[in-house]
Structure formats: structure tokens, C-alpha cells
Amino acid sequence: MKRCPNCQSLMPDDVSRCIRCGFDSRPAQPAAAPAPKKGRIRSGWALAKQSFRVLMLNKRLLVFPLLSGLATVLVLATFIAGAWASGIARRDEAIGDVTAWILLFGWYFANYFVIVFFNAALVACAMTAFRGGEATLGGGLRAAGARFPHIVAWALLAASVGVLLHVIEERVALVGKIVVALLGATWTIATYFVVPVLVFEDLGPLDAAKRSAAILKKAWGESLVSNAGIGLATFLATLVLLVLTTFVFGAVAVKASSLAVALAGVAVFVAIVLLSFLAGSALKSIALCALYMYATEGKVPQAFAGAGLEYAFDPGTRR
């Protein structure tokens, strides 16, 4: 038997809490060391590097930016052909304001829809990969198709905002144009998370924009730095490859006086630029999905275990 250090009552040797006064005689455990919190720049750069690893393991994700680019070109060709066939492009007089704004709205809507649809498919595939599933092109397209009404509604809202900003910009002075540009940039940043919100949450366009802004408040640094990091890394890698391509093919073409070698160099040059665009777009969507997953579920994707996501948000701000 032993005595309680607080009230001196007798208590068994194998009991730590006194039944009379409730005092716990167990020695205090040392406080856990605080988690090492990474800076926003380091966390954002780590996100960019881990996103590249994920892309290397799921190279099929590059198909979605390719499809998006092709669809965007098709939209442009359709509008040009339509304007030419209707005679609008051949008129000497300027078209009316109403017609111009309708055409601009249609152009914005079609582009927003195409871009968001294929980004949604990519994000759905990335989330599937994060959760241990197999990311397939068909699965991504089906996930985006399941959110077709939400994507259409968002494209309508985004097109309306785009046209409204354009109308204001056309009618204000220089200072007003600067203000409009700032408003446009704010809208773009605030809606950074809107694609995963549309895919994984049953929200309308306005609520999706609000939800995106709320998530962004928790990870604005990591979001912007990872975006900038991916852009910078892609640009530098592309620049190095283009310089090497130009030097090698240029030297060989001059030495051999070969037009075929020069044309081959041009083809490689174009292929590098195209691949850079596809990789940059895919990497940004992968990082976006990883940030969204941790912000809303508190889970760090296995591929991002070393990126510091667990320290990117304040503990009480998820959901």
C-alpha cells in the first residue's frame, strides 16, 4: 500500500489515481515538441517538386491539357468560321455593341467550359491516384461529365464576369482600367480552387466561388508559390532545352548545309514548347488537388508526404 501525495489516504501500489480526492500521482509526460513548420516559399516549392513526381507516375494526365488545347483551338476556329460565314467578318462598318457583346460572351463561355471541363477531369484523376486508385482517362472524363450542369453554370458565371469587366474597361479612363485589372486578378485568385470544388462538392457557381475563396484563405501562400514555382521551373527547363536544341541542330544544319536537319530542329523546338505547356498545366492541377485534399479532408496524399502539407494550414482551419 502507498499513500496519496495529496490527501495521504491509503491506496494500492498499482493504482495511480486516488479514489478519495481524485489526484493522479503519475509523473507528468514531457510536452511533445512542436511540429517543424515550413515557410510558405519552401512548402510551395516542395509542392511543385512532388507534383512532378506524381506526373511522372501518371503520364496519361498530360492528355487532358492536350485535349483542352485542341478544343480551345476548335472553339476559335468555329467562331472565326461562323463570323466569316455570317458576313460579320466581311462588313466594312463596325458591328453593333449588342452583337459584339453577345459574341464576346459566347467566346468566353465556350472557352471557360472547355478549360474547366478538362481541368475537372484531370483533377478527378489526380484525386483517384492520391487515394490509391488507378487514374484512367475514361474515369476522369466520366467524373467531369457527371458535373456537366455545374460546369455549365460556372462557365456562364465566369463569362458574365469577364464580359462585365470588359464593358467597364471599355468605358473608363486609365485609373479605371487599372482598377478593373486588379478586380480581374482578384477574381482569378479567389476562384483558384473552384475546379476541385465543382468536382467534389455539390455547390452552385456562386457558392463554389465563395468556397474557393474560403479555402484560399487557409493556403494562399502555398497556392501562389507552388503555382509560381511550377511556372518558373517549367520555364527554366524549357529555356535550357530550347537553347540546346537551337545550338545542336543549328550547328549540324550549318555544317552539313542540310535543310532537312534545320526543319527537324524546328519540329523538335515546337515539340518542346508543346510538351512544356502540357506539363506545366498538368503540374498546376496536381498541386491544386493536393492542397484541396488536405484543406478539406486533413489527409496528405502519399506522394506528398515530404512536401510539408501537414504544416501548411492552421490546425483549426480545415473544413
DOLOMI-902397 format. One record per residue (C-alpha): x negated, y negated, z; residue number from 1. Coordinates in Angstrom, 2 decimals. Layout:
REM DOLOMI-902397
ATOM     east    north       up  resi
ATOM        X        Y        Z   NUM
...
This chain:
REM DOLOMI-902397
ATOM     east    north       up  resi
ATOM     0.00     0.00     0.00     1
ATOM    -1.06    -3.61    -0.51     2
ATOM     0.29    -6.99     0.49     3
ATOM     1.80    -9.61    -1.85     4
ATOM    -0.63   -12.55    -2.11     5
ATOM     2.34   -14.94    -1.96     6
ATOM     4.64   -13.69     0.86     7
ATOM     2.42   -10.99     2.46     8
ATOM     5.14    -8.34     2.06     9
ATOM     4.02    -4.76     1.61    10
ATOM     4.19    -3.39    -1.96    11
ATOM     2.94    -0.18    -3.67    12
ATOM    -0.56    -0.25    -5.13    13
ATOM     0.70     0.42    -8.67    14
ATOM     3.22    -2.45    -8.67    15
ATOM     2.22    -5.95    -9.70    16
ATOM     5.47    -7.90    -9.17    17
ATOM     6.74    -8.37    -5.60    18
ATOM    10.36    -7.25    -5.19    19
ATOM    10.89    -9.77    -2.38    20
ATOM     9.58   -13.04    -3.82    21
ATOM     9.05   -12.07    -7.47    22
ATOM     5.40   -13.13    -7.52    23
ATOM     3.35   -11.42   -10.27    24
ATOM    -0.12   -10.54    -9.00    25
ATOM    -1.53    -9.50   -12.38    26
ATOM    -4.57   -11.58   -13.39    27
ATOM    -3.79   -14.28   -15.94    28
ATOM    -4.65   -13.38   -19.53    29
ATOM    -7.05   -15.75   -21.30    30
ATOM    -5.31   -18.01   -23.83    31
ATOM    -5.65   -16.95   -27.43    32
ATOM    -8.00   -19.03   -29.49    33
ATOM    -6.18   -21.44   -31.82    34
ATOM    -5.96   -20.35   -35.42    35
ATOM    -8.57   -21.98   -37.64    36
ATOM    -6.60   -24.46   -39.67    37
ATOM    -7.93   -25.17   -43.12    38
ATOM    -7.83   -28.62   -44.62    39
ATOM    -5.35   -29.30   -47.36    40
ATOM    -8.04   -29.50   -50.02    41
ATOM    -9.63   -26.18   -49.02    42
ATOM    -6.22   -24.48   -48.78    43
ATOM    -5.17   -25.84   -52.15    44
ATOM    -8.41   -24.75   -53.82    45
ATOM    -8.10   -21.28   -52.25    46
ATOM    -4.58   -21.03   -53.65    47
ATOM    -5.91   -21.80   -57.11    48
ATOM    -8.59   -19.06   -56.87    49
ATOM    -6.17   -16.45   -55.54    50
ATOM    -3.67   -17.31   -58.28    51
ATOM    -6.34   -16.47   -60.85    52
ATOM    -6.84   -13.06   -59.20    53
ATOM    -3.12   -12.36   -59.41    54
ATOM    -3.05   -13.36   -63.07    55
ATOM    -5.95   -11.04   -63.87    56
ATOM    -3.99    -8.17   -62.34    57
ATOM    -0.79    -9.14   -64.18    58
ATOM    -1.96   -10.46   -67.56    59
ATOM     1.50    -9.93   -69.07    60
ATOM     2.60   -13.05   -67.20    61
ATOM     0.84   -15.04   -69.94    62
ATOM     3.65   -14.04   -72.30    63
ATOM     6.16   -16.33   -70.57    64
ATOM     4.26   -19.59   -71.20    65
ATOM     3.72   -18.37   -74.78    66
ATOM     7.45   -17.81   -75.25    67
ATOM     8.17   -21.17   -73.65    68
ATOM     5.76   -22.93   -76.02    69
ATOM     7.19   -21.19   -79.07    70
ATOM    10.75   -22.01   -78.00    71
ATOM     9.80   -25.65   -77.44    72
ATOM     8.33   -25.85   -80.95    73
ATOM    11.52   -24.24   -82.28    74
ATOM    13.62   -26.85   -80.49    75
ATOM    11.52   -29.63   -82.01    76
ATOM    11.81   -28.11   -85.48    77
ATOM    15.58   -27.73   -85.06    78
ATOM    16.04   -31.38   -84.08    79
ATOM    13.86   -32.60   -86.95    80
ATOM    15.67   -30.38   -89.45    81
ATOM    19.04   -31.47   -88.08    82
ATOM    18.12   -35.14   -88.27    83
ATOM    16.92   -34.69   -91.86    84
ATOM    19.92   -32.63   -92.98    85
ATOM    22.40   -35.08   -91.47    86
ATOM    20.70   -38.00   -93.20    87
ATOM    19.78   -39.78   -89.96    88
ATOM    16.06   -39.50   -90.70    89
ATOM    16.53   -40.96   -94.21    90
ATOM    18.55   -44.01   -93.26    91
ATOM    16.93   -47.39   -93.67    92
ATOM    18.98   -49.01   -90.93    93
ATOM    18.46   -48.16   -87.29    94
ATOM    20.92   -45.74   -85.73    95
ATOM    23.30   -46.99   -83.07    96
ATOM    22.45   -46.90   -79.38    97
ATOM    25.13   -44.31   -78.59    98
ATOM    23.87   -41.91   -81.27    99
ATOM    20.27   -42.42   -80.16   100
ATOM    21.09   -41.70   -76.50   101
ATOM    23.11   -38.62   -77.41   102
ATOM    20.24   -37.26   -79.48   103
ATOM    17.76   -38.06   -76.70   104
ATOM    19.98   -36.33   -74.15   105
ATOM    20.25   -33.25   -76.36   106
ATOM    16.49   -33.20   -76.82   107
ATOM    15.85   -33.48   -73.09   108
ATOM    18.46   -30.84   -72.25   109
ATOM    17.13   -28.27   -74.74   110
ATOM    13.53   -28.76   -73.59   111
ATOM    14.35   -28.63   -69.90   112
ATOM    16.42   -25.50   -70.39   113
ATOM    13.72   -23.68   -72.35   114
ATOM    10.92   -24.61   -69.96   115
ATOM    12.85   -23.83   -66.77   116
ATOM    14.23   -20.56   -68.15   117
ATOM    10.83   -19.06   -68.94   118
ATOM     9.27   -20.51   -65.78   119
ATOM    12.06   -18.84   -63.82   120
ATOM    11.24   -15.52   -65.49   121
ATOM     7.56   -15.93   -64.63   122
ATOM     8.31   -16.85   -61.00   123
ATOM    10.63   -13.84   -60.66   124
ATOM     7.86   -11.55   -61.93   125
ATOM     5.31   -13.12   -59.59   126
ATOM     7.61   -12.57   -56.61   127
ATOM     8.13    -8.94   -57.66   128
ATOM     4.36    -8.45   -57.78   129
ATOM     3.94   -10.11   -54.37   130
ATOM     6.43    -7.66   -52.88   131
ATOM     4.63    -4.63   -54.26   132
ATOM     6.86    -4.02   -57.28   133
ATOM     5.98    -3.77   -60.95   134
ATOM     6.29    -7.07   -62.77   135
ATOM     7.75    -6.47   -66.24   136
ATOM     8.72    -8.87   -68.99   137
ATOM    12.22    -7.41   -69.14   138
ATOM    12.65    -7.75   -65.39   139
ATOM    11.61   -11.40   -65.49   140
ATOM    13.93   -12.23   -68.38   141
ATOM    16.83   -10.44   -66.67   142
ATOM    16.22   -12.38   -63.46   143
ATOM    16.22   -15.66   -65.38   144
ATOM    19.32   -14.61   -67.31   145
ATOM    21.13   -13.86   -64.05   146
ATOM    20.61   -17.53   -63.13   147
ATOM    21.71   -18.84   -66.52   148
ATOM    24.52   -21.10   -65.15   149
ATOM    22.18   -22.58   -62.53   150
ATOM    19.50   -23.27   -65.13   151
ATOM    22.01   -24.89   -67.48   152
ATOM    23.33   -27.08   -64.65   153
ATOM    19.79   -28.08   -63.70   154
ATOM    18.88   -28.89   -67.31   155
ATOM    21.96   -31.13   -67.52   156
ATOM    20.96   -32.98   -64.35   157
ATOM    17.30   -33.30   -65.37   158
ATOM    18.29   -34.53   -68.85   159
ATOM    20.65   -37.10   -67.30   160
ATOM    17.89   -38.39   -65.03   161
ATOM    15.45   -38.51   -67.95   162
ATOM    17.84   -40.47   -70.18   163
ATOM    18.78   -42.83   -67.33   164
ATOM    15.14   -43.64   -66.63   165
ATOM    14.53   -44.16   -70.34   166
ATOM    17.51   -46.50   -70.66   167
ATOM    16.32   -48.57   -67.70   168
ATOM    12.77   -48.67   -69.06   169
ATOM    14.03   -50.00   -72.40   170
ATOM    15.78   -52.92   -70.70   171
ATOM    13.35   -54.16   -68.06   172
ATOM    10.13   -56.16   -68.00   173
ATOM     6.64   -54.86   -67.27   174
ATOM     7.13   -54.71   -63.50   175
ATOM    10.36   -52.82   -64.02   176
ATOM     8.60   -50.34   -66.29   177
ATOM     6.04   -49.68   -63.57   178
ATOM     8.82   -49.11   -61.03   179
ATOM    10.57   -46.71   -63.43   180
ATOM     7.31   -44.82   -63.96   181
ATOM     6.93   -44.48   -60.19   182
ATOM    10.51   -43.26   -59.87   183
ATOM     9.89   -40.70   -62.59   184
ATOM     6.74   -39.47   -60.85   185
ATOM     8.62   -39.25   -57.53   186
ATOM    11.38   -37.20   -59.16   187
ATOM     8.83   -34.84   -60.71   188
ATOM     7.04   -34.31   -57.41   189
ATOM    10.23   -33.94   -55.36   190
ATOM    11.54   -31.23   -57.70   191
ATOM     8.25   -29.27   -57.65   192
ATOM     9.89   -26.21   -56.01   193
ATOM    13.14   -26.35   -57.94   194
ATOM    12.40   -23.32   -60.18   195
ATOM    11.98   -20.78   -57.33   196
ATOM    14.92   -22.37   -55.54   197
ATOM    17.10   -21.83   -58.62   198
ATOM    15.90   -18.23   -58.95   199
ATOM    16.12   -17.08   -55.34   200
ATOM    18.76   -19.31   -53.75   201
ATOM    22.39   -19.74   -54.78   202
ATOM    22.35   -23.54   -54.99   203
ATOM    23.69   -26.08   -57.44   204
ATOM    21.40   -28.63   -59.12   205
ATOM    21.73   -31.40   -56.52   206
ATOM    21.30   -29.02   -53.59   207
ATOM    18.37   -27.39   -55.39   208
ATOM    16.67   -30.79   -55.71   209
ATOM    17.24   -31.50   -52.01   210
ATOM    15.97   -28.05   -51.05   211
ATOM    12.86   -28.53   -53.20   212
ATOM    12.12   -31.88   -51.54   213
ATOM    12.56   -30.31   -48.09   214
ATOM    10.06   -27.53   -48.87   215
ATOM     7.64   -30.02   -50.40   216
ATOM     7.53   -31.99   -47.14   217
ATOM     6.00   -28.93   -45.47   218
ATOM     3.31   -28.28   -48.06   219
ATOM     2.87   -31.42   -50.13   220
ATOM    -0.92   -31.32   -49.74   221
ATOM    -1.36   -27.68   -50.70   222
ATOM     1.12   -28.03   -53.56   223
ATOM    -0.54   -31.04   -55.15   224
ATOM    -4.12   -29.89   -54.51   225
ATOM    -3.51   -26.39   -55.86   226
ATOM    -1.92   -27.96   -58.93   227
ATOM    -4.86   -30.32   -59.37   228
ATOM    -7.36   -27.54   -58.62   229
ATOM    -5.87   -25.27   -61.24   230
ATOM    -5.79   -28.10   -63.75   231
ATOM    -9.40   -29.09   -63.05   232
ATOM   -10.70   -25.51   -63.13   233
ATOM    -8.85   -24.78   -66.36   234
ATOM   -10.14   -27.99   -67.95   235
ATOM   -13.77   -27.37   -66.97   236
ATOM   -13.70   -23.73   -68.11   237
ATOM   -12.08   -24.74   -71.39   238
ATOM   -14.59   -27.55   -71.92   239
ATOM   -17.56   -25.21   -71.39   240
ATOM   -16.15   -22.60   -73.76   241
ATOM   -15.35   -25.20   -76.42   242
ATOM   -18.82   -26.72   -76.24   243
ATOM   -20.42   -23.27   -76.53   244
ATOM   -18.12   -22.31   -79.40   245
ATOM   -18.83   -25.52   -81.29   246
ATOM   -22.58   -25.17   -80.77   247
ATOM   -22.84   -21.49   -81.70   248
ATOM   -20.52   -21.46   -84.70   249
ATOM   -21.73   -24.85   -85.86   250
ATOM   -25.37   -23.76   -85.78   251
ATOM   -24.67   -20.47   -87.54   252
ATOM   -22.45   -22.14   -90.17   253
ATOM   -25.10   -24.76   -90.96   254
ATOM   -27.93   -22.24   -91.05   255
ATOM   -26.01   -19.82   -93.27   256
ATOM   -24.21   -22.54   -95.22   257
ATOM   -21.06   -20.49   -94.67   258
ATOM   -17.58   -21.96   -94.82   259
ATOM   -16.18   -18.67   -93.51   260
ATOM   -18.22   -18.98   -90.30   261
ATOM   -17.03   -22.57   -89.86   262
ATOM   -13.39   -21.52   -90.30   263
ATOM   -13.91   -18.67   -87.84   264
ATOM   -15.27   -21.21   -85.36   265
ATOM   -12.18   -23.36   -85.81   266
ATOM    -9.96   -20.32   -85.21   267
ATOM   -11.84   -19.44   -82.01   268
ATOM   -11.64   -23.09   -80.92   269
ATOM    -7.86   -23.12   -81.35   270
ATOM    -7.52   -19.74   -79.61   271
ATOM    -9.45   -21.02   -76.58   272
ATOM    -7.25   -24.12   -76.31   273
ATOM    -4.10   -21.99   -76.58   274
ATOM    -5.30   -19.47   -74.00   275
ATOM    -6.26   -22.30   -71.66   276
ATOM    -2.77   -23.76   -71.89   277
ATOM    -1.14   -20.39   -71.24   278
ATOM    -3.42   -19.56   -68.30   279
ATOM    -3.00   -22.98   -66.69   280
ATOM     0.78   -22.79   -66.90   281
ATOM     0.89   -19.25   -65.51   282
ATOM    -1.52   -20.05   -62.67   283
ATOM     0.54   -23.03   -61.52   284
ATOM     3.71   -20.92   -61.42   285
ATOM     1.96   -18.15   -59.45   286
ATOM     0.65   -20.62   -56.84   287
ATOM     4.08   -22.24   -56.69   288
ATOM     5.71   -18.88   -55.99   289
ATOM     3.20   -18.02   -53.25   290
ATOM     3.79   -21.34   -51.49   291
ATOM     7.55   -20.92   -51.78   292
ATOM     7.43   -17.38   -50.37   293
ATOM     5.52   -18.43   -47.28   294
ATOM     7.51   -21.61   -46.76   295
ATOM    10.85   -19.79   -46.84   296
ATOM    10.04   -16.28   -45.54   297
ATOM     6.92   -16.77   -43.46   298
ATOM     5.19   -13.99   -45.41   299
ATOM     1.78   -14.25   -47.03   300
ATOM     1.51   -12.28   -50.30   301
ATOM    -1.20    -9.62   -50.03   302
ATOM    -3.15   -11.18   -52.89   303
ATOM    -3.22   -14.49   -50.98   304
ATOM    -4.37   -13.05   -47.64   305
ATOM    -7.54   -15.13   -47.69   306
ATOM    -6.04   -18.36   -49.00   307
ATOM    -5.05   -19.78   -45.61   308
ATOM    -1.32   -19.89   -46.33   309
ATOM    -0.62   -18.92   -42.72   310
ATOM    -2.19   -22.21   -41.64   311
ATOM    -0.71   -24.38   -44.38   312
ATOM     2.58   -25.03   -42.60   313
ATOM     3.53   -26.06   -39.12   314
ATOM     4.92   -23.03   -37.21   315
ATOM     8.34   -24.56   -36.67   316
ATOM     8.97   -25.88   -40.15   317
ATOM     9.73   -22.73   -42.13   318
ATOM    13.28   -22.37   -43.34   319
